[in-house]
Amino acid sequence: MTIREDIQTVFDKDPAARSTLEVICCYPGLHAIWAHRIAHAFYRRRLYFPARLVSHIARALTGIEIHPGAKIGRRVFIDHGSGVVIGETAEVGDDVLIYMGVVLGGTALERTKRHPTIEDGVVIGSGASVLGPITVGRGAKVGAGSVVVHPVPPGATVVGVPGRLAGPKCQKGQERLDRGDLPDPMLRVVSRMLDRQNRIEERLRAVERSGLVGGKRQEEIALEESIRAALKEVIDPEVGIDVVDLGLIKGITVQDSSVLVEMVLTTATCPLVDYLTDRIRRRVLDVSGVRDVEVQVFDEPWDWDRFFGWQDVLRGS
């Protein structure tokens, strides 16, 4: 942990940096980190007043408030920095990039671990708030303006209020937070609901054409309904809605005691596909009369032409 390493970190993470003199004199995020090391050294020696005084002076000079009890790792860069607040029990790992207005805050009044732990390589966008004794996993990205109150898996992307998982795991070495390319979890939900509505309409038309439900035994029909009811207990943690109501279950095929569940995705990638597949398999096996379960996952990205076609129908055109 050296001054030279800190200066090099600025060059690595800010393309606007032009010279070493400019970095040393004109980067408040760097000044705040240096001041925090002094304050933290006092704090560890139980010299609480000098520690708070140093952090208070640094806050007045830089606009960045870091409690002297917070633990800050190596190569941490606070870009611009105005309005950044880091609480007493917060822990920030190595190679973390923090933009202006970020709050690493607490949600409790007791003298316990009440601030977040930010693991190595995390990027936190402007105005984001990470609250409570939660962990943001290694390499995760938090979108600008997000409010994160639940743990974030390693490599995930979180956006929104409250923060929700909105993208696949980051590729190795991908550190930058491209604000123009963040996924929209609400758009994903809307597209799934519209897709489910279209599928219901297609099934109704098929029933109308056939004039009957068609060749299933009553036992298989009853088992299929039991399976569908059981799957309503599988909740998608991204949106808090069960997989049946979200329209993720494309079909359920029952043959004797064997069951095939077809799950459909409406985005090219889903960070929770393994979790949902496992939960679906377990819930179906819990249904009486089922001995074998196969879950097939289909990738069917949303068809926007079909969406605009439905808009024309709703307008009566």
N, C-alpha and C positions, 0 to 999 in steps of 0.2 A: 504494500500500500504506500505509494510514493507520489510526490507532487508531479513528477514526470508522467507517471501512469495516468493521473487525473487529467492532465493536459492532453495526452494522447486520446483519452476517452472522448473528450470534446471534439477533437478532429474526426474521430471515427463516427460519431453520432450526429454531428451538425455540419452539413455541407457549407453553411454560411461562415464558418470559422476560417479566417485568412492568415493569421499569424499568431505566434506564441504570445507576443506582447498583448495583442487584442484579447486572447483567451484569458490571460492572467488578470487583466484590468477590467474587462467589460462583460464578464459572465457571472451574474449573481448566483446562479445555481452552483457554480464551482466554489464561490465564496461561502455559500451556506454550508456546503459539505465540509470545507476546511474548518469553519467555525464550530460545526457540530462535533468534529473530532476533539477539539479542545474542551468543549462543554461536556462531552461524554466522558472524557478522562477525569474531569472534576466529579462528575456524577458517580462514577465507579468507586471513587475514593470517599463517597458520602459527603462531599462538599457541595451540598445542594444549592445553596444560595449563589456561589460563584458560577455554578453550572447554568442556573436559570438566567443569571445576569448576562452571561456570554450569549446564550441563545436569544435573549430579548434584544440585545444590541444587534445581533445578526439579523433578526427579524426586521428591525427598524431600517437596516441598511439594504436588505435584499428583498423584503416582502415575502420571505419564505420562513415559515415557523416549523422548526424541528425540535421536538422535546428532547432535552439532553439524555433522557433514558432510552430513547429509540436506538435500535441497532441497525446500522447502515453498512452494507457490504462494500466490496471493491468495485470500481469502475461504474458506479451509479452516476447517472447524468440527469440533472433536472433542467429541462430546456425552458428558457424564458423564466419560469418559476413563480411569477406573481400569484399569490393566493394559495400556494401549496402549504398544506398542514399535515404534519406527521406526528401521531400521538405517542405517548410515553411507552407503551408496551408493543408498539409496532416493530416488526422485523423485516428488513429489506435485504434481499440477497444480492448476489453479484450480477453485474451487467444489466441492471434494471434501468429502463428509460421512463422518466416521468415528465409529463407535459404540464403546462400551467393550470392552476386551479384545482389540482388533484387533492382530495382529502382522504387520508388514511385514518379514519376516526373510530371512536369507541361507542358502544351502545349500553354500557353498564356503569354504575356508580361505585361498585365495589373495587377494592384494590386487588384486582386479579388481572389475568391476561384478557384484555378487553379491546385490543386493536389487532388489525390483520397481520398475517405473515405473507410476505410477497417473496416467492421463490425466484431462483436465478432466471435471467433472461426475459422477464415479464415487461410488457409495454403497456402503459396506462395513459389513455388519451386525455385531452384537455377537459377539465371540468368534471371528471369522473370521481365518484365517491365510493370507497371500499370501506364498509362499516362492520364492526364486530370482530370477534376472535376467529375469523375464518382464514382459510389458506387459498391463495391464488397460485395454482400450480406452475411448475417450471415451463417457461416459454409461452404462457398464455398471453392473450391480448384483450384489453378492456377498451371498448369504444368510447369516444368522447361523449360526455354527458351521462354516462351510465351510472346507475346506483346498484352496487353489488352487495348483497346481504347473505348470499349462500356461497359455499366453497366452489371454486372453479377448478375443473380437472386440468392436468398438464396439457399444454398445447392448444387449449380451446379458445374460441373467440366469444366474448360476451358483449352484448349491446342492450340498450333499453333501460326502462324504469318500471319495475325492478329488473336488474340485469338477468338476461336469459341466454343460454347457449344458442349461438346463431350461426355456427360454421364448423367445418371439420378441423381436425388438428392441424397446426401449422407444420409446414415442411421444415426439415432441419436447416438451420441457418437463416430462416425467414424471421427477421427481427422487426421490420418496419410495419407501422400501423397505417395501412392505406385507407384513409377515411372515406374515399370515394368508392371503395369496393367492399364495404361492409354489408353482409347479408341482412335481410329484414325478416325477423321471425314472425311478425304479424302478417306480412304478405304471404309467408309460407302457410300460416293457418288459414287465411282466406282462400288461398288456392286449393288447399286440401278440402275445405268445406264445399267449394264450388265443384271440385272434381267428384266428391261424393254425391252431390246432387245430380250431376250428369249421369253417374253410374246407376243411381236409383231410377232415373227416367229411362235409361236404356233397358233395365231389367223389367220395368213395367210394360214397356213396349213389347218386349219378348214374350211376357206372359199373355198380353192381349193377342198377340199373333198366334200363340199356341192354344190358347183357350183352356189351359190346365197347368197345374204346377209341374207335373211330369214325373214319372216313374220312380220316385223315391219311396222306400218303405217307411211306414210310420215311425219305426224305431230309429231309423237314420235321421228323419226330420226332427224328432224329439231330441236326439243326441246333438244335432247341429245347433238347435236353439239353446241347449244347455252350455255348449262350448262358447257360443256367442255371448251368453250372459256372463260366463266366467271371464271372458276376455275384457269385459267392461271394468274389471278390477286392475287391468294393466294400464297404468297411467304414464303418458309421455311427460317426463319431468320438464321438458322445454316449455310446455304450454299448460300443464296441469289438467289435461283432458284425456279421457281414456282412448285407446287406440281404435275402438269401434266407432265412437262418435266423431273422431278425427278422419275417418274414412281410410285408415291404413290397412284394414282387412279387406282384401279384394275378394276372397272367396274361401269357403270352408267345404272340403270334400270329405265325406264319411264313407268308408267301406269296411263293413263289419266293425272291428275294434281299432282300425287304423284311420288316422286323420291327417289330411293335408291342409295346412293353413297357408294361404297365399297373402303375403304382405306387400303392399305397394308403397313406394316412396314418390314424392312429387318434386324432389330436388335431386341433383346429380350425386350428392354425397350427404350422409347423415352421420354425425359423430356418435349417435346412440344406437346404431343399428344392431350391434352385438348385444347390447343390454336389452333392447326390446325383443329381439329374437329369443334370447334365453328366458325372459319373463313369460313370453307367450307359450313357449314349449312347456314350462313348468306349470302354468295355469291349466293348460289343456290336459296334461297328464293327471292333474288332480280331479278331473271330471270322471265320475263313475262310468265304467264301460270302455274307457280308452286305454289301450295298451301301448300304442306306438304313435308317435307324432313326428311329422316332417314340416318344417317351416321354410317356405321358399320366398325369397325377397326379389321383387321386381323393381326396376328403376324406370319410372315413367314421368319425366319432367313435365311440368305444366305446359299445356298447349294454349298459347295466348290467342291464336286465331279462333279457337273454340270459345275462349272467354269472351272475345268481342262479338262472336256470333250470338252467344247467349244474351249479351246486352241488347242486341238488335231485337231479339225475341221479346225481352221484357219491355222494350219500348213500343212493341206492337208493329214493328216494321216487317 
